[in-house]
């Protein structure tokens, strides 16, 4: 947080607010954040890793001992300093009594007086030990909480004064903005979806921004020059398997270029904060007017948009992936869905915090439940076919798989299976669907996707057989 901004100020609930004379701004990217403001104070915050500019010139930051008492983090810092001082004083008294108790060796034997003195010292030492442990427990707890809100133990200042706008480049992982979606299954034919944004700050710099822009992209645009490259043909060189010595040498060469992933600290509980209003300005671009985002590592959650939509639900399975039968509900959102992980509620009860969805056939399909009443198994079929073999210069190979479907209920079940046959990546290999037996209907889409319609009677068990044929030159081998 800025201590003195060059515009009228007033305090409200411990948070500094400002007029619009000198606007401050914040831009959040996937690889960091940029914070721009003006201030008469040199204090920056509790972060030694930020890049700082005064106007267009870079400026150093340096650690200090004291920091402005009007700053929220400085208040916490001063409290820790005071607690540490109190703990050290009590510990010093405790250690002194211990030394005194062990050092007393009376020259004149007076057992009664010696026992009384030792008991009094012991009682006082016990009291000090209780006080010392209580102070230490509180100090450890507050130090841990402070560490989760900051990036350094000491306050940092500009190395010199700055009469221009101050620009802070805050590294990735310190200020976060993430999107999530929530869906409420209002009834069997309607769904209420909410787009939610979570904001958090653990940079060690309290943010007061009049304007905020959030981008789901890098802050730096990299454009490589375009030029003509010839298309070459050369003699194929046999592939040589790398030895363990080659791999070790490469590992040594690259070791210096690998950066460790940033650590993500747990959330620290804090008082409720004002929820900002977020406006969508483009695909995965958002804006906020007037944001107070203290560095307390507590998420602020705000709803961007809510809409109620008609939906159609049905059962769908992907046996080549897994044997679950999913309840899938499709709808047409007005805005593009930008994340495919959902929080799902029904009748005010959370059904899932990890529901998945995808765009399919022009609509968005959200998987809302698993129907366990139908058992599905998938296995390779045994093919005994005389049409397979070598014909001229080509090999024809017939293959397939078999699905076993069991309805365990005394009521009919209707669902869709999404299966597949191999898709050729070259004109040297041809793939043909031969037959689908045991289905009410099917459709072969591009990329080998096979959509199969199934209607099972009560307690029915059925086998669905899919056969396909590969044809390729006898001189090549195939993998699928």
N, C-alpha and C positions, 0 to 999 in steps of 0.2 A: 504494500500500500504506500502511496506517496504521502509524505508528511505535510508539505506546504506547496500547494498548487497555485499558480498565478491566476487566481480567480476567487470570487467570494466563497467562503467555506462555512459549513456548520456541521456539527456532530449529531448523529441520530442513532441510538442503540449501539454506540461504539463503532459505527461505520462512518467514514468520511464521505460526504457528498459534495458535488461541485455544480456550479452553473455552467452554461454552455459557451463561456467566453473563450476557453481554450479546450477544445474537444480532445479527449483521449480515445485511443482505439486499440483493438485487439484483433489479430488474425490468427486463427487456429488451423494448422495443416496437419497432414499425417506424419510429418517429420519434425514437428516442433511448432512454436508459436512466436509471433512478433507483437510486442507491446510498445505503444508509443504514447508518451505523455510529456508534460512540462512540469518542472518543480524547482523551487528555490533551495531544496534540501539535497545534499549529496547522498543521503541514505538510499540504498537500492533494495536490500532485503537479505535473507539468509540463503544465499546461493552464490557459490564461487565459480560456477560453470557457465553463467550467462555471457553472451557477447553483447557489448555495449557500444553505442555510438552517440556522440553529441552532434546533432545535425548530421553531417556527412562524414565526420571524422571519428575514428575509433578512439576509445578512451579506456584506460585501465580501471579496474576496481580493486580495492584493497580492504583487508579486514580491519575491524575496529573493536574497541572494548565496550563502549557505551552506544546506545541507540535511542532515538526519540521516544519519550515515554508515551506520546500520543498514538504510537503505532501498536496495533493489536499484538503482533508477534513480539514486539519489544517488551510489552507488558508481561507476556509469558516468560520471555528471556530473563527479565529482571527478577521475576518471582523465583526462577530456578537458581539464579545467583544468590538470592537471599536464603533460600532453602539449603543450598550447599554450604553457605557460611554458617548457618545455624547447626547443621549436622556436624561440621568440623569442630565447632566450639564444644558441643556436647560430647563428641568423641574424645576430644582433648581432655576434658574433665574426667571422662570414664577411664582413659588410659593413665591419668595422673593418680587417681585413686587406686588403680591396680598396682602401679609402681610403688605407691606409698604402703599399701598393704603387704607387698612382698619384701619391702626393704626394711620394715621395722623389726629390730632385734634388740629387745630391752636388755640393758646391762644389769639392772636390778630385777631379780625375779619377783614379780608381782602378778601372779596368774589372774587374779580377779580383774585388775585394771586392764591388763592386756586383752583379756577375753571381751570386756565391754567395748574397748576401742575398736577391736577387730570386727565386732558385731555391728557397731555403728557405721563403720566404713563399708562393710558388706551390704548393709541395707541401702545406703546412699548409692552405692555402685549398682545395685539391682534396679533402683528407680531410674538411674541414668541409662541403664541398658534398655529398659522398656521405652523410655523417651527416644533413645537413639534408633531403635528398631522401627518405631512408628514414623519418625522423620525420614529414615532411609527408605521405607516402603513407599511413602508419599513421593519422595524425591525420585525414586526409580520409575514410578508410574508416570509422573509428570514429564520426566526426561524422555521416556519412551514415546509419549503422546506428542511432545514437541518435535522429536526426531522424525515422526511420520508426517509432519506438516512442513518440514524444512529440508533443505539440501546441504546445509552446513551448520556447524555448532556456533559460529560467530557471525555477527552482522557484517555486511559488506557495503562499502561506500565508493562513490566515484573518486578517482584519484585527484580530480580537480573540479572546479565549478563549471557549470554548463548553462549558458544563457539561451540555448536553442532547444528544440525538441529532443528528448531522450528516447533512444530506440533500444529496446532489450530484445535480443534473440534468445528465446528460452528453448533448450534442447527437448528432443522428443521424449514422451512419457511423463512429463511433469504437469502439463495441462491437457486434460482429456476431454474429448467430445465424441460420444458414441450414439448410434441410432439403434433403436429396437422397436419391435412391433408387438402389439397386444390384440388379441381377438376374443370377443365375447360372443358365444353362440347363443344369440337371443332366443331363437326358436329353430325349428327344423328348416325354415326357408329364409332366414335372415341372419346376417352376421354384422357385428359392430367392430370396426377395426380402428385402432389408435396408433399413430406414429409418435414415438416418444424419444426425446433426446436427454441424455445424461451428461452433465458437465461436472468436472472435478478439477481441483488445483492442489498440487503438492510441491509447487516450485519454490516455496519459501518467499514468494513475492505476492502480497495481497493485491488483487486486481480491482481497479475501478475504471471501467471503460464506458464511454458514452455510445460507442458504436463497436459492434463485434461482427466479424464475418468468419464463417466456418466453411472450410473447403475439404472435400474428400480427395485431396491430391497433394503432391509434394509442393513445397514452397519454392523450389527452384525448377525452372523449365529447361530441360536439356534437349537441344536440337543439333543433331549431327549433320554436317554438310553432305549434300547429295551429289554424287558424281557417277560417271559410267564405270561399270566393272565388267570386264570381258567374261563370257561364259566359256570355260575351258573344259577340254576333255583330255584325260591322261590315262596312262596305263595303271590299272589297279594294283596296289601294293598289298600283299598278304598281311592280314592283321597279326600283330605280334602281341601276345599277352604280356602285360607288364609284370616284372618281377617284384617281389616285396621290397627290394632295394630301390627300384624306381619310385615306387609309391612313397617310400620313406623320404627320399630326396625331395619329391614334390611337396610333401607335408612340411618339411623343414623350410622350403622356399616360400610357402604361403603362410607360414605360421604368424609372421609379423603383420599380416593384413586382416586377420580375423579379430573383430571387436566383440567383447562380451555383450550379451543381451541385457538390457536394463532390468533392474529389480523392481517389482511392483509391490508396494507396501499395502497392508490391509487398511480398510477405511476406518477413520477415527470418528467417533460419535461427536456431534456438535449441535448447537442450537439451530432450529429451523431458519432458513434463509429465504429471502424474497425470491419467488419463482419468476424467471424472466419469460417474456413473450417471444417466441421464435417464429420467424417468417421464412418460408421457402422462397429463394430467389432464383433457383435453377436446379438442374439435376445434381443432387448431392451437394448443393450450395445453400447456406442458410445465413440469416442475419438476425441480430438481436440489438434492440435499443436499450441502452442503460443497463449494464450488468455489474453487479457486485459479486465478485468471486474470490473470497478469502482463501488463503492457502491453508486449509484445514483438512484437505483430503477427504472431504465429505461430498457425496454426489448430490447435485441439484437436478431434480427430474422435472421436465416440463413437457406437456403434450403439444405437439405441433399441429396435428390435424385429427379429426374424428369423423367417420362417416358410416352410415348404416346402409348395407347393400343386400340385394337379393342374392341367394346362393342356391346351388344345386349340389346335393351330396350323393355319393355312391361308393361302393366297395371296389378297391383296386389292389392288386398284388403284383410284385416283381419277383417271381420265383427264381430267376437266375441270380438275384442279389440275396434275397432272404425269403423265408417261408411265411412271413406275416401277411395277413389280410388287413389292409388299412381302410379306414373311412376317410375319403377325400372329398373336400367341399370346394367347389370352384365358384369364383365371383370375378367381377370386372371392376377393379379399383380405378378411381379417377386419375390418380397420380401413380407413377411407376413405383413399385415396391423395390426398395433399395437394400433390404437385408432379408435373408430367408430363414432366420431363427425367430420363433414367436413364443410369447407367453400366452397361454390359452386358458380361458375361464368359461365356466358353464354353471348357470344357476348360482352365481356369486361364489363359486368354488374354483380354485386353481386346479386345472386338469393337468397342465404341463408347463414347464418353463423352458422346454427345449423342443417344441413342436417345429416341424420343418415344412417348407413350401417351395413351390417352383412355378414358373410360367409354363403352361402347357396348352396347346391348341388355342392360342389367343386369349386365354384366361389365366387367372392365378389359381393354382390348386394348393390348398392347405390340408395337410394330413392331420386329422383331429383325434383319431382313436385307433385302436387295434381290435379287430373282431376275432376272438379266439374260438368261435364256434365252427370254423372251417379249418381243417387240417390240410396242409399242402406239403407235398414232397416232390423233389426234382432229382432225376437220375438219368444217366446216359443210357440210351436205348441200345439193345443188341440188334445189330443189322445183319440179316442173312439175305443178301440180295444178289441174284445172278447178273444184274445189270451193271454191277461194279466191276472194274477191271481195266485193262489197257485196250484202247480202240484206236488203231492207227498210231499216231504219235502222241495221243493224249491219254491221260488217266481220268477215269470217272470213279469218284468215291462217294458212296451214299452213307450218310450219318444222320443222327437224330437224338432226341431225348424224350423221356416220358414223364408226365406229371400225374400224380395221384391226388385226387381231390376228395375229401370226406366231409360231408355235412353232418355234424353231430346233433343238430336240432330236429325237432318234429315239425319244422316249418321250412318252406322253400328258401333258397338263397340265390341271389343274382349278383354277379360281380364281373369285373374285367381283369384279365391277366395281361401284363405287359411282358412279353418274352422277346426273343431275338434269334436270328440266324446269322452266321458270319457275314461280314461285309468285305468285299474284295478291295484291296488298295492298289491293284494293278490289273491291266487288261489281259495279263497272262493267266489270271485265275478267274474263273466264272463260277458264280454261286446261284443256285436255283432252288426255290422252295418247291418241294415235291408234293407234300400233303400235310393237312392238319386234321386229325381224326378225333372225334369225341367232343367237338365244340359246336355251339349253336351258330357261330359265325366267326370270321376272322378277317383281318386286313393287314397287308404287308405295307408298311410305310418306308420312307427312305432310311438309309443307314442300317437296314436289316431289322428295324423295329417291327415286332409282330404283336398286334392287338387282338386278343382272343376273348370272345363273349361266352360266358358260362351261366347256365341256369340249372342249379341242382335241386332235385326234389328233396322232400323231407328224408333225413337219414340216408341219403344216397351217397355211394362211393363210386367215383368214375375215374377212368384213366384217359388222359389226353395225350396223343402221340403226334410229335412234330418230326417230319423227315425232310432233309434237304440234300442236295447233291453238289459236289465240287468237281469241276473239270479244269485240268491244268496240264501243261506239257510234261511228258514223262521224264524229261531231263532235270526238272526242278523238284524241290521238296517244299511242302507248305506247313505252316504253323497256325493254329487257331485254338 
